[in-house]
């Protein structure tokens, strides 16, 4: 069962993940802490909409890469036992993040949209933890593996 990802895929995937995370944090910052004074009073920064659009575009890239990751890494990994808890935690986190997005855009009920927004925002901010656990466990395994001669 091959679960190794190519170097090029890792670079593109991790770049998308970092871009998605940074744009999400930036949107959160602008939404909660940045206001500009206009002729109509306090308003959102004009950069906030740009950041949200960027976040959405990177999210679409992430989803296409996630499809490849599903086929080459996640499905084979589900059959194994190595780092399964952290992997499943990440998988469910990503699924919840993906499922909350339509609610952010299409729900008419403001209270329900606020629930989706909070789930998406705070899970998005926290998702780095299971990712780091999953990745660091891999790094520790590689570092502790005995050197073999070919």
N, C-alpha and C positions, 0 to 999 in steps of 0.2 A: 504494500500500500504506500504509494508515493505521496508525500505531503509537502515536499520541498517546493518553495516558490522561487521563480527565477529572480535574479538580482534586479533586472529591469522592472519587473512587475512590482517588486517590493518598493522600489524608488517611487514609482508612479502612485502606488496605493498609499504608501505612508505620506507622500506629498499631499494627496487628496485628503487623507485623514487630518493632517496638520492644518491644511487650509480650511477644512470644515470646522475644526475645533476653534481655530483662531477667529474665523469669521463669526462663529456663534458667540464666542466670548465678547468680541467687539460689538456685536449687535446688542447683547445683554448690557454692556457698559453704556452704549449710546441710549438704549431704551430707559435705563434707570438713573443715569447720572449726568447726561448731557442735555441741556436745553439751550436754545438760542432765542434771543429776543427779536421779534419781528414787529411789524406794524400792527399785527393782530394779537400781540402778547407773547407769552412763552410758547414755544413750539419745538417739535423734533428737529434735530440736526438734518440738513439735507443729505448728509452722508449716511444716515441710518437706512434709508430706502436702498441706496446703492449697496451697502453691506448686506442687507437682506437678500437682494437679487444675487449677489455674488455667492452667498451661502446656499441659495437654492440651486444655482448652476453647479457648484462644487458637489452638492448633494446628488444631483443627477449623475455626475461623473462617478461619484462614490458608488451609487447603486449599480452602474454597469460593471464596475470593477468588483463589486461584491458578488455579482453573479458568477464571475470567473473564480473568485475565492471560494464560493460555495462548492463549485464543481471539483476544484483541485485540492482544497485544503479542509474545508469544513466537513463535507460529507465523509471523506475518508477518516477524518479525525473523530467523528461520532462513533465509528466502529471500534476505535481504540480506547485506551484508558489513560493516556498521557495528557495531562493538563486539561482534563475534560470539564472540571468544575468552572475554571476560569473561562474556558472556551464557551461553555453553555451560557455563562453569565453575560459574556460579550454578545453572543448570538441573540439572546432574548432582549438585551438592551437595544441592539440595533433594530430588531423587529418592532419593539415598542416605539422607538424614535420614528421609524418609517410609518407606522400605523397612526401616529398622532399628527403627522403632517397634513393629511387631507382635512382633518378637523380644524386645523389652524386656518385653512383657506376657505372652507366651504360651510362650516357650521354657522347658522344664523343666530343661535342662542348665545348671547354674550357670556353668560355664566358657564355654560358648557365649554365654550371656546377658551375661557380663562383656565379651566381645569386642564384641557389639552395643552395649552401654552405652558402652564406650570410643570406638567409632567415632562413635556419635551425639553423645556429649558433646564430643569434641574437634573434630569437624567442625562441630558447632553453634557452638562458640566461635569457630572460624576463618572461618565463612561470611560474616562481616561484611567481610572483606578483598575478596573478589571483588565483593561488592555495592558497596563504596565505589569500587573501580576502575571498575566499570561506570557508576556514577552520576557520578563525577567526570569521566570522559571525556566524558560528555554535557554536563556543565556547561562544560567547556573548549571544546567545539565551539560551544556557544551563545555563550560570551563572545568567541570569536575570529571569529564570523560577522560579515561586514560589514553595516552598517546599510543597509537599503533603504527607499526612500520609497514609500509606497502611492499 
